[in-house]
Amino acid sequence: MLPLVSRILLALLLGFGISGCTSFGPSAIGHSRTDYNVVLQKTSDEQMLLNLVRLRYRDRPLFLETSALTTQFKFSPSIGGSLSGGSGLSTSGSIKGEFDFEEKPTVTYTPLQGKAYVKRVMSPISWQTLELLDNVGWRSDRVMRMCIQKLNNLGNATTASGPTPAVAPPYVEFLEATRLYHKLKTENLVRSFKAKKNERVVQMLEFAPQALQTPEYRRLMDLLGLKQGRRHIEILLNDSVHLPGTLQVQTRSFAGVLYYLSQSVMVPQKDRDAGRVTITRDAKGEIFDWNKVTEGLMRIHSSAEEPENAAVKVHYRGSWFYIDDADLESKSTFSLLGQLFALQSGQIKSTAPVLTLPVGN
């Protein structure tokens, strides 16, 4: 049988090895995964905000995609001890343990460019994307204001889909139309669906019979230049040919959405005075307030000092730009913007059935 001290030393060695391998490793991995998740989300938001601010200054945007993230953990336990015998039965000893932990993360960034850039940033937003965003709970008027720049003859600040224009664009009637549509939608008085018409599949808008008696429906038809009393209206998406009695929908690209929302950036007065941004003027020659277009959708503040109450913030051109943490409308739109960017990366398959309905009226 081993002497008492030898048995104690062996027990310590075994206990140290077991506890080091079974408890410290999983704990380290758990904390590491959460930390990476938080920092990736934070930097993605900062990149999106930075690109919005860049576009307001007519600077070139850039997207760096995190294409890979790997990490390695190295655990190196070590232990040492000494044992000496004295006179008689007396024995003395010492034991010392060390534990080294090392983490080696590797992050790979890929610039978004070429075909991928054209697909995600420059291509028009599809109707399937609009429907998906609408059906998962986003307000229909928020989605329409962001993603659609024209409904028949109603323009949604169409020139704002590019660099800030010098002349204020029309937008008032479009905003009214989106509010009317949203009210009908929330009361289940209107829906969109796919239908067969003359052996081809078309996108349709259908109003419930009781919708025809509402002031919202009548006003919406007047704004869109459509005949009163019609329940079924064919939707033409980004079509160069406009057919009478149809609803022509022109969507923005993701770049157009970014330009549009960049008009909400509140540029510091020093940069306005220095001519670093375009000053838009109305028909009377007065400075146009872009908040009239983006109100309730997005507002990006600027400050000389780093803000303390920011949901997301970036430092650019000597100033801080941020979204206020208490501005729930701007935070919602910013979240929707991130989802839209993700959706643009792939083809969305429609799972709705194709119906055959009388669509003549």
JOZI-V421642 format. One record per pair of residues at least 4 apart in sequence whose ideal C-beta (glycine too) atoms are under 8 Angstrom apart, sorted by the first residue. I is the first residue (numbers start at 1). J is the second residue. If there is no record, write none. Layout:
# JOZI-V421642
I&J, I&J
This chain:
# JOZI-V421642
2&6, 2&7, 2&10, 3&7, 3&91, 4&8, 4&91, 5&9, 5&83, 5&91, 5&93, 6&10, 6&83, 7&11, 8&12, 9&13, 9&81, 9&83, 9&93, 9&95, 10&14, 11&15, 12&16, 12&79, 12&81, 12&95, 12&97, 13&17, 13&79, 14&18, 15&19, 16&20, 16&77, 16&79, 16&97, 17&21, 17&77, 18&22, 19&23, 19&24, 20&24, 20&25, 20&75, 20&77, 20&99, 21&25, 21&75, 21&77, 22&26, 23&27, 24&28, 24&75, 24&99, 24&101, 25&29, 25&73, 25&75, 26&30, 27&31, 28&32, 28&73, 28&101, 28&103, 29&33, 29&73, 30&34, 31&35, 32&36, 32&71, 32&73, 32&103, 33&37, 34&38, 35&39, 36&40, 36&69, 36&71, 36&105, 37&41, 38&42, 39&43, 40&44, 40&66, 40&69, 41&45, 42&46, 42&312, 43&47, 44&48, 44&66, 44&338, 45&49, 45&312, 45&334, 45&338, 46&50, 46&312, 46&313, 46&314, 47&51, 47&63, 47&64, 48&52, 48&334, 48&337, 48&338, 48&341, 49&53, 49&300, 49&312, 49&313, 49&314, 49&321, 49&322, 49&323, 49&334, 50&54, 50&314, 50&316, 51&55, 51&61, 51&62, 51&63, 51&258, 52&56, 52&258, 52&261, 52&262, 52&264, 52&265, 52&300, 53&57, 53&262, 53&265, 53&300, 53&314, 53&316, 53&321, 54&59, 54&60, 54&61, 54&316, 55&59, 55&61, 55&163, 55&258, 55&259, 55&262, 56&164, 56&262, 56&263, 56&265, 56&267, 56&277, 57&267, 57&271, 57&276, 57&277, 57&317, 58&163, 58&164, 58&277, 58&278, 61&255, 61&258, 62&111, 62&112, 63&111, 63&112, 63&117, 63&121, 64&109, 64&110, 64&111, 64&112, 65&109, 65&110, 65&111, 65&112, 66&107, 66&108, 66&109, 67&108, 67&109, 67&110, 68&106, 68&107, 68&108, 69&105, 69&106, 69&107, 69&108, 70&105, 70&106, 71&103, 71&104, 71&105, 71&106, 72&103, 72&104, 73&101, 73&102, 73&103, 74&100, 74&101, 74&102, 74&103, 74&104, 75&99, 75&100, 75&101, 76&99, 76&100, 76&101, 76&102, 77&97, 77&98, 77&99, 77&100, 78&97, 78&98, 78&99, 78&100, 79&95, 79&96, 79&97, 79&98, 80&95, 80&96, 80&97, 81&93, 81&94, 81&95, 81&96, 82&93, 82&94, 83&91, 83&92, 83&93, 84&91, 84&92, 84&93, 85&90, 85&91, 86&90, 86&91, 86&92, 112&116, 112&117, 112&120, 112&121, 113&117, 114&118, 115&119, 116&120, 116&345, 117&121, 117&122, 118&122, 118&123, 119&123, 119&344, 119&345, 120&254, 120&341, 120&344, 120&345, 121&253, 121&254, 121&255, 121&344, 122&253, 122&254, 122&255, 123&253, 123&254, 123&344, 124&238, 124&251, 124&252, 124&253, 125&129, 125&130, 125&147, 125&251, 125&252, 125&253, 125&254, 125&257, 125&340, 125&344, 126&130, 126&237, 126&251, 126&348, 127&131, 127&192, 127&203, 127&235, 127&237, 127&249, 127&251, 128&132, 128&348, 128&349, 128&350, 129&133, 129&147, 129&340, 129&343, 129&344, 129&348, 130&134, 130&143, 130&144, 130&147, 130&148, 130&251, 131&135, 131&192, 131&350, 131&352, 132&136, 132&343, 132&348, 133&138, 133&143, 133&147, 133&336, 133&339, 133&340, 133&343, 134&138, 134&140, 134&143, 134&185, 138&142, 138&143, 138&336, 139&143, 139&182, 140&144, 140&178, 140&181, 140&182, 140&185, 141&145, 141&178, 141&179, 141&181, 141&182, 142&146, 142&297, 142&332, 142&333, 142&336, 143&147, 143&336, 144&148, 144&156, 144&178, 144&181, 144&182, 145&156, 145&175, 145&178, 145&297, 146&252, 146&257, 146&260, 146&261, 146&297, 146&333, 146&336, 146&337, 146&340, 147&251, 147&252, 147&257, 147&340, 148&156, 148&249, 148&250, 148&251, 148&252, 149&155, 149&156, 149&157, 149&158, 149&161, 149&250, 149&251, 149&252, 149&256, 149&260, 150&154, 150&155, 150&156, 150&158, 150&174, 150&248, 150&249, 150&250, 151&156, 151&174, 151&177, 151&224, 151&247, 151&248, 151&249, 151&250, 152&224, 152&225, 152&226, 152&242, 152&247, 152&248, 153&225, 154&173, 154&174, 154&177, 154&223, 154&224, 155&169, 155&170, 155&171, 155&174, 156&171, 156&174, 156&175, 157&161, 157&169, 157&170, 157&171, 157&174, 157&260, 157&263, 157&293, 158&169, 159&165, 159&167, 159&169, 160&164, 160&165, 160&169, 160&259, 160&260, 160&263, 160&293, 161&252, 161&253, 161&255, 161&256, 161&257, 161&259, 161&260, 162&256, 162&259, 163&259, 163&278, 164&262, 164&263, 164&277, 164&278, 164&280, 165&169, 165&278, 165&280, 166&278, 166&279, 166&280, 166&281, 167&280, 167&281, 167&282, 168&280, 168&281, 168&282, 168&283, 168&288, 170&174, 171&175, 171&292, 171&293, 172&176, 173&177, 173&223, 174&178, 175&179, 176&180, 176&219, 176&223, 177&181, 177&220, 177&223, 177&224, 178&182, 179&183, 180&184, 180&216, 180&217, 180&219, 180&220, 180&223, 181&185, 181&190, 181&220, 182&186, 183&187, 183&216, 184&189, 184&190, 184&207, 184&211, 184&214, 184&216, 184&217, 184&220, 185&189, 185&190, 185&191, 188&208, 189&207, 189&208, 189&210, 189&211, 189&214, 189&217, 190&205, 190&206, 190&207, 190&208, 190&211, 191&205, 191&206, 192&203, 192&204, 192&205, 192&206, 192&235, 193&203, 193&204, 193&206, 193&352, 193&355, 194&201, 194&202, 194&203, 194&204, 194&350, 194&352, 194&353, 194&354, 194&355, 195&201, 195&202, 195&204, 195&354, 195&355, 195&356, 195&357, 195&359, 196&200, 196&201, 196&202, 196&354, 196&355, 196&356, 197&201, 197&202, 197&204, 197&234, 197&359, 201&354, 202&234, 202&235, 202&359, 203&234, 203&235, 203&237, 204&232, 204&233, 204&234, 204&235, 204&357, 204&359, 205&232, 205&233, 205&234, 205&235, 205&247, 206&231, 206&232, 206&357, 207&211, 207&212, 207&217, 207&230, 207&231, 207&232, 208&231, 209&231, 210&214, 211&216, 211&217, 211&231, 212&217, 212&228, 212&229, 212&231, 213&217, 214&218, 215&219, 216&220, 217&221, 218&222, 218&228, 219&223, 220&224, 221&226, 221&227, 221&228, 221&230, 224&247, 226&230, 226&233, 226&245, 226&247, 227&245, 229&361, 230&245, 230&361, 231&361, 232&357, 232&358, 232&359, 232&360, 232&361, 233&245, 233&246, 233&247, 234&243, 234&245, 234&246, 234&247, 234&359, 235&246, 235&247, 235&249, 236&241, 236&242, 236&243, 236&246, 236&247, 236&248, 236&249, 237&249, 237&250, 237&251, 238&249, 238&250, 238&251, 239&248, 242&246, 242&248, 252&256, 252&257, 252&260, 253&257, 254&258, 254&340, 254&341, 254&344, 255&259, 256&260, 257&261, 257&337, 257&340, 258&262, 258&337, 259&263, 260&294, 261&294, 261&297, 261&298, 261&333, 261&337, 263&290, 263&293, 263&294, 264&290, 264&291, 264&294, 264&297, 264&298, 264&299, 264&300, 264&330, 265&300, 265&302, 265&321, 266&299, 266&300, 266&301, 266&302, 267&271, 267&272, 267&276, 267&277, 267&302, 268&272, 268&302, 268&304, 268&319, 269&273, 270&274, 271&276, 271&277, 271&317, 271&319, 272&276, 272&277, 272&279, 276&317, 279&287, 280&287, 280&288, 280&290, 281&285, 281&286, 281&287, 281&288, 282&286, 282&287, 282&288, 288&292, 290&294, 291&295, 291&299, 294&298, 294&299, 296&329, 297&329, 297&330, 297&333, 298&329, 298&330, 298&333, 298&334, 299&323, 299&324, 299&327, 299&330, 300&321, 300&322, 300&323, 300&330, 301&307, 301&321, 301&322, 301&323, 301&324, 302&319, 302&320, 302&321, 302&322, 303&307, 303&319, 303&320, 303&322, 304&319, 304&320, 305&320, 306&313, 306&315, 306&320, 307&313, 307&320, 307&322, 307&324, 309&324, 309&325, 309&326, 310&320, 310&322, 310&323, 310&324, 310&325, 311&322, 311&323, 311&324, 311&325, 311&327, 311&331, 311&334, 312&322, 312&323, 312&334, 313&320, 313&321, 313&322, 313&323, 314&320, 314&321, 314&322, 315&319, 315&320, 315&321, 316&321, 323&327, 323&330, 323&331, 323&334, 324&330, 325&331, 327&331, 328&332, 329&333, 330&334, 331&335, 332&336, 333&337, 334&338, 335&339, 336&340, 337&341, 338&342, 339&343, 340&344, 341&345, 343&348
